[in-house]
Amino acid sequence: MKITNTKIPDVKFIEPQVFGDSRGYFYESFNQSKFQGFTGLDVNFVQDNHSKSDRGVLRGLHYQIEQSQGKLVRVSRGKVFDVVVDIRKSSPSFGQWVGEILSADNFRQLWVPAGFAHGFLVLEDGTEFLYKTTDFYAPEHERTIQWNDTELAIDWPLDDIQVRLSDKDQRGTSFTDAETFT
């Protein structure tokens, strides 16, 4: 397992060791002891989520203002552009974002700490996205920041993609008006 800090040090890329041969491959997608040893984080995952989406679907930028969730995310089929935004006012990286391609082919995972908004743009049809969370889903505490907020200026790889949003995501608030963490 290889852990790499991003430009926001609390957000980490995780690359598992993949063992492959002519039959296919095997890798350990999560090991509590190794995760804690490599990151120094003692987290308890309480819920696993799995979504399937087609190209152009954009989910996010989501977070829970209470029952804040840390997330360990990965793609088991297809490819996404995954984005994390620091929304902790006391952080030196407040308002900054990290974006990276996660795919079934690169096996990369991303650790998204509590206090961050998260979203992803699906780049291939039939993409399956999985994430472990450190707290339960609480819809009454869920918030959404506009994916295309001008202040955040996220460089989504849109090329010829027509973005498809849920009703909830279409109603997202601006970063300036969003509830944030201290």
RAJO-V732045 format. One record per residue. N is the residue number from 1. RES is the residue in one small letter. SS is DSSP state (h for helix, s for strand, l for the rest). PHI is phi in degrees with one decimal (999 if undefined). PSI is psi in radians with two decimals (* if undefined). Layout:
n=N res=RES ss=SS phi=PHI psi=PSI
n=N res=RES ss=SS phi=PHI psi=PSI
//
This chain:
n=1 res=m ss=l phi=999 psi=2.37
n=2 res=k ss=s phi=-122.1 psi=2.23
n=3 res=i ss=s phi=-111.8 psi=2.28
n=4 res=t ss=s phi=-129.1 psi=2.28
n=5 res=n ss=s phi=-71.9 psi=2.57
n=6 res=t ss=l phi=-92.4 psi=-3.01
n=7 res=k ss=l phi=-65.7 psi=-0.32
n=8 res=i ss=l phi=-105.5 psi=1.78
n=9 res=p ss=l phi=-54.7 psi=-0.47
n=10 res=d ss=l phi=-73.1 psi=-0.34
n=11 res=v ss=l phi=-93.7 psi=2.25
n=12 res=k ss=s phi=-128.0 psi=2.46
n=13 res=f ss=s phi=-91.2 psi=2.41
n=14 res=i ss=s phi=-123.2 psi=2.19
n=15 res=e ss=s phi=-119.5 psi=1.90
n=16 res=p ss=l phi=-72.7 psi=2.77
n=17 res=q ss=l phi=-80.1 psi=2.18
n=18 res=v ss=s phi=-107.9 psi=2.26
n=19 res=f ss=s phi=-107.6 psi=2.02
n=20 res=g ss=s phi=-128.7 psi=2.66
n=21 res=d ss=s phi=-152.5 psi=-2.89
n=22 res=s ss=l phi=-63.2 psi=-0.31
n=23 res=r ss=l phi=-85.4 psi=-0.34
n=24 res=g ss=s phi=140.4 psi=-2.43
n=25 res=y ss=s phi=-147.7 psi=2.90
n=26 res=f ss=s phi=-142.2 psi=2.42
n=27 res=y ss=s phi=-152.0 psi=2.68
n=28 res=e ss=l phi=-88.1 psi=1.95
n=29 res=s ss=l phi=-78.4 psi=-0.41
n=30 res=f ss=l phi=-157.6 psi=2.41
n=31 res=n ss=l phi=-143.2 psi=1.98
n=32 res=q ss=h phi=-54.1 psi=-0.81
n=33 res=s ss=h phi=-63.6 psi=-0.80
n=34 res=k ss=h phi=-66.8 psi=-0.75
n=35 res=f ss=h phi=-57.2 psi=-0.84
n=36 res=q ss=h phi=-64.9 psi=-0.74
n=37 res=g ss=h phi=-63.9 psi=-0.72
n=38 res=f ss=h phi=-79.1 psi=-0.58
n=39 res=t ss=h phi=-101.1 psi=-0.37
n=40 res=g ss=l phi=77.0 psi=0.15
n=41 res=l ss=l phi=-99.7 psi=2.31
n=42 res=d ss=l phi=-106.6 psi=1.57
n=43 res=v ss=l phi=-111.7 psi=2.70
n=44 res=n ss=l phi=-123.3 psi=1.97
n=45 res=f ss=l phi=-84.1 psi=2.31
n=46 res=v ss=l phi=-118.0 psi=-0.18
n=47 res=q ss=s phi=-151.7 psi=2.42
n=48 res=d ss=s phi=-112.3 psi=2.40
n=49 res=n ss=s phi=-123.9 psi=2.65
n=50 res=h ss=s phi=-144.4 psi=2.17
n=51 res=s ss=s phi=-124.0 psi=2.67
n=52 res=k ss=s phi=-126.6 psi=2.31
n=53 res=s ss=s phi=-146.3 psi=2.74
n=54 res=d ss=l phi=-97.7 psi=2.91
n=55 res=r ss=l phi=-52.4 psi=2.36
n=56 res=g ss=l phi=96.8 psi=-0.29
n=57 res=v ss=s phi=-69.6 psi=2.28
n=58 res=l ss=s phi=-120.3 psi=2.15
n=59 res=r ss=s phi=-113.5 psi=2.11
n=60 res=g ss=s phi=125.7 psi=-3.08
n=61 res=l ss=s phi=-88.4 psi=2.01
n=62 res=h ss=s phi=-107.3 psi=2.66
n=63 res=y ss=s phi=-165.0 psi=2.90
n=64 res=q ss=s phi=-115.0 psi=2.15
n=65 res=i ss=l phi=-70.8 psi=-0.53
n=66 res=e ss=l phi=-121.6 psi=2.79
n=67 res=q ss=l phi=53.3 psi=0.78
n=68 res=s ss=l phi=-56.4 psi=2.42
n=69 res=q ss=l phi=-109.6 psi=2.28
n=70 res=g ss=l phi=-83.8 psi=2.58
n=71 res=k ss=s phi=-136.1 psi=2.41
n=72 res=l ss=s phi=-110.9 psi=1.98
n=73 res=v ss=s phi=-116.4 psi=2.63
n=74 res=r ss=s phi=-160.4 psi=2.92
n=75 res=v ss=s phi=-115.0 psi=2.26
n=76 res=s ss=s phi=-99.9 psi=-0.31
n=77 res=r ss=s phi=-152.6 psi=2.29
n=78 res=g ss=l phi=91.4 psi=-2.61
n=79 res=k ss=s phi=-157.5 psi=2.47
n=80 res=v ss=s phi=-135.2 psi=2.79
n=81 res=f ss=s phi=-102.8 psi=1.96
n=82 res=d ss=s phi=-99.8 psi=2.37
n=83 res=v ss=s phi=-129.4 psi=2.41
n=84 res=v ss=s phi=-129.0 psi=2.31
n=85 res=v ss=s phi=-121.5 psi=2.25
n=86 res=d ss=s phi=-76.3 psi=2.04
n=87 res=i ss=l phi=-119.3 psi=0.57
n=88 res=r ss=s phi=-99.8 psi=1.90
n=89 res=k ss=l phi=-55.3 psi=-0.58
n=90 res=s ss=l phi=-81.6 psi=-0.07
n=91 res=s ss=l phi=-83.0 psi=2.47
n=92 res=p ss=l phi=-65.5 psi=-0.28
n=93 res=s ss=l phi=-106.2 psi=0.36
n=94 res=f ss=l phi=-53.9 psi=2.26
n=95 res=g ss=l phi=83.9 psi=-0.06
n=96 res=q ss=l phi=-89.2 psi=2.74
n=97 res=w ss=s phi=-131.3 psi=2.73
n=98 res=v ss=s phi=-125.3 psi=2.36
n=99 res=g ss=s phi=-134.6 psi=2.44
n=100 res=e ss=s phi=-155.1 psi=2.65
n=101 res=i ss=s phi=-78.0 psi=2.20
n=102 res=l ss=s phi=-116.1 psi=2.36
n=103 res=s ss=s phi=-148.2 psi=2.88
n=104 res=a ss=l phi=-65.5 psi=-0.47
n=105 res=d ss=l phi=-79.7 psi=-0.58
n=106 res=n ss=l phi=-95.0 psi=-0.16
n=107 res=f ss=l phi=62.2 psi=0.08
n=108 res=r ss=s phi=-68.3 psi=2.57
n=109 res=q ss=s phi=-123.7 psi=2.82
n=110 res=l ss=s phi=-131.6 psi=2.27
n=111 res=w ss=s phi=-92.1 psi=2.10
n=112 res=v ss=s phi=-111.7 psi=1.85
n=113 res=p ss=l phi=-70.1 psi=2.81
n=114 res=a ss=l phi=-58.3 psi=2.55
n=115 res=g ss=l phi=96.2 psi=0.16
n=116 res=f ss=s phi=-124.1 psi=2.55
n=117 res=a ss=s phi=-88.7 psi=2.60
n=118 res=h ss=s phi=-138.2 psi=2.50
n=119 res=g ss=s phi=-159.9 psi=2.95
n=120 res=f ss=s phi=-152.9 psi=2.61
n=121 res=l ss=s phi=-108.1 psi=2.20
n=122 res=v ss=s phi=-81.2 psi=2.23
n=123 res=l ss=l phi=-104.9 psi=-0.18
n=124 res=e ss=l phi=-139.6 psi=2.49
n=125 res=d ss=l phi=-58.6 psi=2.54
n=126 res=g ss=l phi=72.1 psi=0.37
n=127 res=t ss=s phi=-71.1 psi=2.37
n=128 res=e ss=s phi=-114.8 psi=2.19
n=129 res=f ss=s phi=-117.6 psi=2.28
n=130 res=l ss=s phi=-122.8 psi=2.50
n=131 res=y ss=s phi=-150.4 psi=2.45
n=132 res=k ss=s phi=-96.9 psi=2.44
n=133 res=t ss=s phi=-124.1 psi=2.66
n=134 res=t ss=l phi=-92.1 psi=-0.08
n=135 res=d ss=l phi=-146.7 psi=2.86
n=136 res=f ss=l phi=-77.5 psi=2.68
n=137 res=y ss=l phi=-64.2 psi=2.27
n=138 res=a ss=l phi=-132.7 psi=1.58
n=139 res=p ss=h phi=-56.8 psi=-0.52
n=140 res=e ss=h phi=-67.8 psi=-0.32
n=141 res=h ss=h phi=-106.7 psi=-0.05
n=142 res=e ss=s phi=-73.8 psi=2.44
n=143 res=r ss=s phi=-130.2 psi=2.74
n=144 res=t ss=s phi=-134.6 psi=2.28
n=145 res=i ss=s phi=-100.8 psi=2.46
n=146 res=q ss=l phi=-54.7 psi=2.29
n=147 res=w ss=l phi=-63.7 psi=-0.50
n=148 res=n ss=l phi=-110.3 psi=0.53
n=149 res=d ss=l phi=-57.0 psi=2.27
n=150 res=t ss=l phi=-69.0 psi=-0.54
n=151 res=e ss=l phi=-68.5 psi=-0.69
n=152 res=l ss=l phi=-72.6 psi=-0.63
n=153 res=a ss=l phi=50.7 psi=0.89
n=154 res=i ss=l phi=-69.1 psi=2.32
n=155 res=d ss=l phi=-91.2 psi=1.29
n=156 res=w ss=l phi=-66.8 psi=2.41
n=157 res=p ss=l phi=-81.3 psi=1.29
n=158 res=l ss=l phi=-77.5 psi=-0.61
n=159 res=d ss=l phi=36.6 psi=-1.92
n=160 res=d ss=l phi=-105.9 psi=0.45
n=161 res=i ss=l phi=-90.5 psi=2.30
n=162 res=q ss=l phi=-97.5 psi=2.02
n=163 res=v ss=l phi=-69.5 psi=2.37
n=164 res=r ss=s phi=-119.5 psi=2.18
n=165 res=l ss=l phi=-120.1 psi=2.65
n=166 res=s ss=l phi=-74.2 psi=2.89
n=167 res=d ss=h phi=-57.8 psi=-0.75
n=168 res=k ss=h phi=-58.9 psi=-0.78
n=169 res=d ss=h phi=-71.5 psi=-0.51
n=170 res=q ss=h phi=-66.5 psi=-0.45
n=171 res=r ss=l phi=-94.2 psi=0.21
n=172 res=g ss=l phi=-56.9 psi=2.67
n=173 res=t ss=s phi=-91.2 psi=2.88
n=174 res=s ss=l phi=-71.6 psi=2.76
n=175 res=f ss=l phi=-60.7 psi=-0.70
n=176 res=t ss=l phi=-59.7 psi=-0.66
n=177 res=d ss=l phi=-93.1 psi=-0.07
n=178 res=a ss=l phi=-72.2 psi=2.52
n=179 res=e ss=l phi=-69.7 psi=2.35
n=180 res=t ss=l phi=-128.1 psi=3.10
n=181 res=f ss=s phi=-97.5 psi=2.70
n=182 res=t ss=l phi=-78.3 psi=*
//
